[in-house]
Amino acid sequence: MAETSAGGKPPPKPPFRKMNWLPRDIAVERRPDGVIVLQSRIPLQPFAPHIPALLAQWAEQRPDQTWLAQRKGADRQWRRISYAEGKSLVDSLTQALLDLQVPEGRTLAILSGNSLEHALMTQAGMQARLPVAPISASYSLLSTDHVKLKYLFALVKPAVVLVQDGVQFQKALNALQAGGQLDGVTVVQVDRAPEGINSLAFDDLARTPVTPAVALSIAAITPDTVGKLLFTSGSTGMPKAVLNTQRMMCANVAQANQARNSPGPGPSVVLDWMPWNHTMGGNAVLHGMLGEGGTLYIDDGRPVPGLFDETLRNLREVSPTLYSNAPSGYAVLAAALEKDEALCQSFFKNLSLLTYGGARLPDDLYERMQALAVKYTGHRIVFYTGWGSTETAPTSTGTYWETERVGLIGLPFPGVQLKLVPTPTAHMYELRLKGINVFPGYHAQPELSAAAFDDEGFYKIGDAGVLVNPDDPAQGLVFAGRVTEEFKLTTGTFVHVGELRTDCIAACSPALQDALVAGQDRPWVGLLAWPQFAACRQLIGQPEATPEQLVAHPTVREAVRRGLNAHNATTQGASSRRIARVLLMTEPPSIDGNELTDKGYINQKAGLTRRAALVQRLYAEPPADDVIVLD
């Protein structure tokens, strides 16, 4: 029985841990055609002229504070770089890049993942006014044909390429060399040199004596200087290179910090794994820490089986003030916290804010994390999230208030206009953005740049949203998926894929990782679903179970059946919301098959096309034994 107070009502919940939230002062423009435009009445605070200025600021004001840290060497101890040391190393690397006399229009490509050297070279590239193009390591290490890697090289024409380990990236470099794409390119390696390819050692470049040319190069940076080219691979084929100017990146740092600032006594401390080739990791996290003068611990763990133990080890030593993860990561973290008091003491010690992205956070997971927070801090902790894309540097909205509702994408930041365009499904809007953090266009693709904006200059991001309360837009919006994902059943009923997908995953928490929603021109909706294998192994108590064993296990199948039957019970008979069948999949989303977007979101159309045989199996009559038929 639930605990109640003397008056028969539930006792009041503990307060949220204090944050300095931006007021929700939203101007609402309603047009006769049903279009709504939202924007904050609060002006954007002043921001840095360019990202390198932030490094210089903290090198002067906090020279001895740790800027970056990562486990290194055979003993896996933390290697720390202070702001002063970082600035010195970046200046030497900048000089080395300037000495190469790179022709105008060329770029610096980084093929490997997050590392101290990756961060230092990124700053050096910006100081040398050499656009930095971090490329997903998956295109080098997981791809079998390297088609996307070769395409991106042809698109951005790197003059310098950084790899962490030349031997690890040997196959990718060989593929580029075979196509003549390394001709005239300077390859830089941190660890082992690649065989048969001329390369320079990172450590040698980092000892280059600095001349006045470095200061002159930094002084020549303008707000319109392109600092990065970040790649997006959505539903339209090959990745596009998004121009990230210094203005849009610095403005977005200021927007995020203005929306939510911790009142804590010291600098922010973050432990994070999100890849820097992605705008959330490379801009929101890496630049965000520079904006605050905080400390970033690079987490070599991942929220996947076999790698999350590294994250837990790090969290036993690092007490973050802000922590972010995907919902699947929180599912594994919550399970670990619930059975490890020492881990809880370290994790919650200084924590002010939790953030999530990529999918809706399940309600039960939210409640478990809050119960732990109250137990170890006496407070609840707000789960914050935002919304945007590579083209918006990345976030344009945020949930900058105390809310217990998960699934929101918030309200626009200062300096952002959010345009809501009605869709045929009435309550849903196509979302469009205009603001100082919005990109000017795609690199070397003017026709795609022109098509990305409407006649008022709003970026057509392609996402859909729903107002929590149409009469009070200040209550925020809920993400409703991609506009192009909507489809009709044979009954003529629209299926809102984004909402349905996230609700189904949440209903089955933690058993499902993600799903494809099928049913176009069919009488009912079905799912092709990816299990959360780590959680399913815990569920059945078999840590070594294979994916094939998991999808066939009665306990896993019953957990999915039970969750989706509970979801169906809430649909009030609506065919567009009810799931009739599920088929669990073992093959992960394909990089080469374009099943993942730049935001880590499943590309529904590409996935359903690639897995057409599974869709046929899902709808076959009579249903096969591996298809879960719901009540």
N, C-alpha and C positions, 0 to 999 in steps of 0.2 A: 504494500500500500504506500502511495506517495506521502511524503512528509507534508504536514500542513501547519500553518500558524494557528494561534489561538482563535482567530476569527474564522477559521475554516478554509482560508485561502492558502495557496502554496506560499512558502516563505519567499521574501524578495531575493532575487539573484544577486550575487556579489557584483560590485561595479566593475566596469572594464578598466584595465590599466590605462592610465592617462596618456593621451597623445594630443599634440597641437594640430587639430583638424582645421582645414579650410572651411569657412562657413558655406552652407549651401544657399547662396544668393544667386538664383538662376533666373535670367530673363527668358520669357517664353513668347515667341512670335508665332501666332497661328494665322495661316494664310487661307484664303477662300478655297483653294484647291485641296485642302486637307494637309498640306505640308506644314510641319512644325520645325522651328529652328530654336535650339537651346544654346545658351552661352552664359558663362559666369559673368556677373557684373563686377567682380573683383579683378583689378588689373594684374597682369603678370609682373612679378617682381623683377628687378634688374638681374641680368645674367652675364656670365663671362663672355669675352669676345671670341674665345676659341678654347677647345679642350686642353691644349698644352698650357694655357694660362693657369688652369686649375692646378696642374702639377707644380708649376713654378710657385704659385701662391703658398701651397702647403709645404714645399721644400724650404721656403723662407720662414713660415710661421710655426711649423711643427717638424723641424728637420729630423728629429730623432724618433718620431712616431713611426711604427710599422705601417707601410702602405700596402704591401703584398706579402703573402707567405704561402709556401707550398712545401710539401714533404719531398725531400731530395735524397739521393744517395742510397747506398745499400742498407744503411741504418734507418732510413725513412724518417729522419728528423726534420723539423721545420727549418727551412731556409727563409729568413726574413729580409726584406728589403725596405729600408726606411725611405721616407720621402726625399731626404737629401741624397742618399745613395742612388735612389731611382732617377732623380733628376740628372745626376752626374753621368750615369750609365746611358741614359737616353740622349744626352748631349753628344757623347762620344759616338753612339750609333748614328745619330743625325749627321755628324760630320762624315762618317764613313759612307752614308748614302749620298751626301752631297758630292763627295769625292768621285763617285761613280759617274757623275754627270749624266744622269738619266734624261733622255729626251722628253720634252713636254708631251703629255698625253699618255704616258706609260704609267704603270701601277706597281705596287708591292703586293704580292700574293702570299698568303700564309696558309699552308696546307694542313698543318697539324692542329691539335686541340689546345685547350687552355694550358698555359704555363707562364712562369715568370718571364721567360724570354719572349713569348708571344706578346705579353703586355708591353714590355719594354720596346720591342720593335714596332708595335702599333703606334706608340707615342712618338717614336723617332720618325716613322713615316709621315705622321701628321706635321711634325716640326719641319721636315724637309719638303713639305707640300707635295708629297707623293701619295696619292689616294691608296688607302689600305684595303685590300680585298681578301678577307678571311673566307676560305672555302671549306665547306663541311669535310671533315676527315673521312666521312663515309664514302665520298666520291672517289677517294684514293684507296681506302683500305677495305671497304666492303663491296664496292662495285667490281664486277667481273669484266666489264668492257671499257670502263673509264670514258664513256661517251660524254657524260655531263662535264667531267673534268676538262676534257679537251675542248668542249664547246665553250666553257667559261674562259679558258685561256685565250681562245680566239676572240672572244667578246671584249675582254678587258686588257689584253696584251701586256702581261706583266714584264717588267724589266728586272725585277728582283723576286726571288722565291725563297721563303723560309720554311724549313722542315725541322722538326725536333730531332728526328733520328733518320739519317739518310738511308740506312739499311732497311728500316721499317717501311719507308716510302719508296723503296727501290723500284717496285713494279710500276707504280704510278709515274715516277720520273722516267723510267724506260719507255712507257707508253707515250709520254710527251716528247721525249727525245726522238723516238721512231718517227713521229709526225713532223719533226723539225721545229717543234714549238719551244724548245729550249735554246735554239740558236740565238746567241747574243744575250742570253738571260744569265744573271748572276744567281747561282744557287748558294744559299747559306744554310749550314746545318749546325745544330746545337751539339749533338752527340756524335755518333759515328758518321763518317763521310760515305756517301753512296759510291759504289764501284762504277768506274767507266764514265763518270760525270764530273766535270770540274766543279769544285765547290770551295767556299770560304768558311772558316770556322767563326761561329758567332763570338766566341771569347776574344778572338783577335780584333774583330770589328769594335767590340766594346772597350778596347783599350786605345782607340784612335784619339790622338791629341786634338783637343777642341780649338778651333780658330774663331775669329769674329764672324765668319760666314754663318755659323749657327744662329747667332742672335739676329743677324740680318734676315735670315730665312724666316724665323719666327715672326719678326716684325712685318713681314710681307704677307702673313696670313690675313685674309679678310673674312667677313661673315659668310660670303658666298663661296669660299674655298671648299672644294670637296675633300672631306676628311676620310670618308670611307665609301666603298662600294659593297653593299650588303645584298645578298642574293635571296630571291624568293622563288619557290617552286610550288605554285598553287595548282589550279585546275586547268591551266592553259599550256601545258607542255614544258618546254625548257625553262630553266630559271631566268629571271630578269635581274639586271644589276641596278639596284636602287641608289640614286645619288643621295648621299648623306652629307649635307653641308654643315659647316661649323655652326652656323646660326641655328639650324633645326636641332642639332644634337645638344647644344648648350641650352637652348630654350627648353627642351624637354627635360633636361636635368633639373632646371629651375622649377618647371611645372610640377614634377613629381615631388620635389622637396617641399614646395609650397603647399601642396595638397595634404601632406602628412609628415609632420616633424616630431621626433621624439623629444620629450622634455628632459631626457636623461642628462646626467652631469658630464658625460664624456663622449668622445667620438663614437660613431656607429661601428659595430663589429659584425661582419657577415661571413658566414661559411656557405659557399655556393658552388654548384657544379654546372650550371647551365652553360652550354657551349657559346663561345664568343663569336662564332660565325653567324649566330642567330642574334637578332636585334635585342631580345630580352637580356641575354647574357652579356653581349658585347657593348650594348649601349646602356640599358637600364641598370645593370649591376656594375659593370666595370667603370662606366662614366659616373654612375650615381654615387659610388664611393669617392671618386675624385671631387664630385660636387660638394660632398659633406666633409671631406678631409677625414674619411673613415679608414678602417682596416679591412681588407678583403683576404680571407683565407681561401685558397683555391682547393676545392674538394675534388679529389680524384675518384671518389665514390660515385655511384649512380643508383637511382631507385629501381634497380633490376637485380635479379638473383645473382649472387656471387660477388656483387660490387657494393651492396649497401652496408656490409660490415665495415668497409673503409669509412663511410660516412659516420657510422656509430662510433668508431674509434676516434674520429676527429671531434665529434660532439662531446666526448668525454674529456677533451682537453680544451675545447674552444666553447665559450659561453656567448652565443650570439645575442645581439640586441634586436636583430631582425632576422627572421628565417623564412625562406621561401622554398616551395617544392610543388610538384604536381600532386593531384589527389592520390595517385597510386603510391607516391613516395610517402605521403602522410599515413597511408594505410599500414605500410611496413614500419614506419616510425612509431605510430601509436602502439602497435603490438610490442615493440621493443621497450618503449617507455613504461608500459603497464606492468612489466616484470623486472624492472631495473631501477631501483630507487636512486642509486648513485648517478645514473645517466639522467634521470629527471632533475636531480639537484643541479647538475651542470647545465642542462639544456634551458631550464626556466630561470636560472640565477639572474640574468640581466635582460630577459626577453621582454620587449615592449610590443612587438607586432609580428603577426604571422601573415604570410601572403601565399596565394596560390594562383595557378593559371593553367590553361590548356584544356580544362574540363570542369564541370560542376563538382563542387565538393559535396559528397554524400552527407545527408543530415546526421546519420549515426556516427560518422567519423568526426564531424564537427562537435557533436556532444561528447565524444570520448576525449578529444583534445581539450575541450573546455573543462571537463571534470578533472583532468590532470593539472591544468593551469590553476584552477581554484585550489586544488590540494596543495600545490607547491608554491603558490604565490599569494593566495587569498583573493586573487582577482581573475576575472575573465580577460581574455586577450582577443582583440578584434582580428578577424580574418579579412585581410584587405586583398582586393584584386583590381585589375585595370583591364583596359581593352584598347587595341590598336593593331598596328601591323608594322612590317619592315618599312613601309612608306611613311609612317608617322613617328618614327624614331625612338621608341615604339608606341608609348601609351598616350592616348588622347582623353581617356576618361578614367575615373577611379572611384572607389567606394569610400570616400573620405568622410565617413561618419560612423558612429557606433551602431552597427546593425548585426542582427543575428541571422539575417536571411542570406543564404548562400545561393549562388547562381546569378547574382547581379553583376552588371558591368559598370554601374555607377553613373556619374554625371561628368560633363565636360570640364577639363582643366581651364584655368585662366588662359586666354589667348587662343581658345578653340571654339569654333562654331560647329554644332552637331545638327545636321539636317535630317529630319525624319520624313521619308517619302512614302505615302501609302502604297500598299501592295494589294493585289486582288483578294488576299485573305483577310482584309478588313482590319483586324486588330494588330496586324504585324506591319512593321515599317522597314523599308530599305534604309540603311544608315549611310550617310555621307559626311565628309569632314573637310573643313577649311581652317587653316591656322598656321601659326609661325613654325610649328613643328612638322608640317606636312611637306613632303619632298617636292622638288621642282620638276622631276621627271626621271625617266630611265636612261641609263648610260647607252649611248649609241643606238637608241631605238625610238626615234621621234614619233613614229606613228603610234606606238604603244603609249607613249607619254600623252599625246593628244587625246587618245581614247580613254584615258584614265580619269578625266575630269569632265564635269557637266558644264552647261553653258554659264553657270554662275561661279565656276572655279572650284567647286567642291569635289574632293577626291571620292570616287565611287569604289569604296572598299569592298563591296560585294557581300557584306554581312547584313543580317537582319536582326531586329530587336523588337521587344514588346515593352510598353510602358507598364510599370507596376500599377500605377493609378492614372488613367488617362486624364482625370480631372486635376491631378497634382503631379506634373512631371518631375518635380523636385524629389519625389520618392525613388527616382532612378529607373534604369532599364534592365531588362533581362536579355541575355544573348539568346538568339533564336536560330543560329546556324547560318549557312550560306544561302543567299537568295536563290541561286541556281539549283539548289538541292531540292526545292519543293517539287512534289509531284502529286498526281491524282490517282486514286483507285478507280476501278471500273465503275464504281458508284458515282463518280464525279466529285468525290470528297477530297479536299486537299490534305496532304500529310505534311506537317511541319517537322521536317527531319531533325533540325538542330535541337529543338525542345524535346522531342521524343527520344532521341539518342541519349541525351544527358540524363533524362529521367529514368530511362531503363538501366543505364549503368549504375546510377545512384541506388535504384531499387534493389540491385543485385550485389551491392557493396558487401565485401570487397572482391567478389568472385570474378567480375568482369573488368577487363582493362579498357576495351573500346568495342565498337560495333559498326557494321554497315546496315543501313535501313533499306530493306527491299520492299517492293510492292507496286512499282509503277505499272499501270494497266493490268493490275491483278485485283482480285476481290478482297484481299486482306494483306496486312503488314506482317513481314517476317524479318528476322534478324540473322545476319552472319556475325558471330561474336568472337572476339579474342578474350580468352580467360586471362585473369591476372594470375600467372603461374605461381609466383611466390606465395600469394595468399592461398591459392588452392592447395599447394603442398602443405601449408600449415593446417588447412581445413581438414585434410585427410590424414595428417600426421606422418607423411612420407616425403622427407626432404629430397630424396633422390628420384622421385617419380618423373617420368618423361612427359612431354606434352601430350603424346598419344595416350598414355595411361591416364592422364588427368582428364582429358575431354571425354573419356569413356567411363570414368569412375562414377558410381551411383551417387555418392555424396556430393560431388561437384555438380552433377546434373540436377540433383534435387535442390541444391542451393539456388541455381539459376531458375529452375521451375517455380520454386517458392517465391522468389523475389519478383518475377514477372507476373505471376498470378496475383500477387499483392498490388503490383502496378495496375494490372487490368481491372482490379476491383475499384480503382479510383476513376476510371474513364467514363463511368455512367453510360456505358454502351456505345460510346463513340468509336466507329470503325477506324477512324484516322489515328486513334490513340492506342487501340488494343493490339497486342502482339499475339499472333496465332501460333507461330512456330519459331524455333531457334535451332541453328546449326553451329556448333562450336568448332573453331578453326585452330590449327596448330601452326601454320605458316605465318610468320609475322608480316606486317606491312612491308612492301617492297620499296627500297630506295630507287632502284632502276625502273620500277614500274610506276613511279610517280604517285604512290598511294598516300604519301605524307605531304602536307603543305608546309610552308615556312614556319607556321605557328605550332607545328606538331599536331595539327588537326587532321583527321582522316579525310582524304579526298574521296568522297562518296562515289562520284561517278566513275573515277578511275578504278576504284576498288571493285565496284559492282561489275564493271566491264571486264576487268582482269579475271574475276572469279565468277564468270558467267555460268560455268559448269556447276558451281556450288549453289548458285541461285536456282538453277533448274532442279537440283536435288532437293532444295528446300521446299519447292512447290510440287514435287512429283507426287502422284497418287498411285497406290497408297504410300504414305510416308515411310522412308527408310528407317531402320532401327536407330541410326545415330541422330535422327532429327527429334528434337524435343517438342512434343505437341502439348500445348497449354490448354487449361480448362476453359 
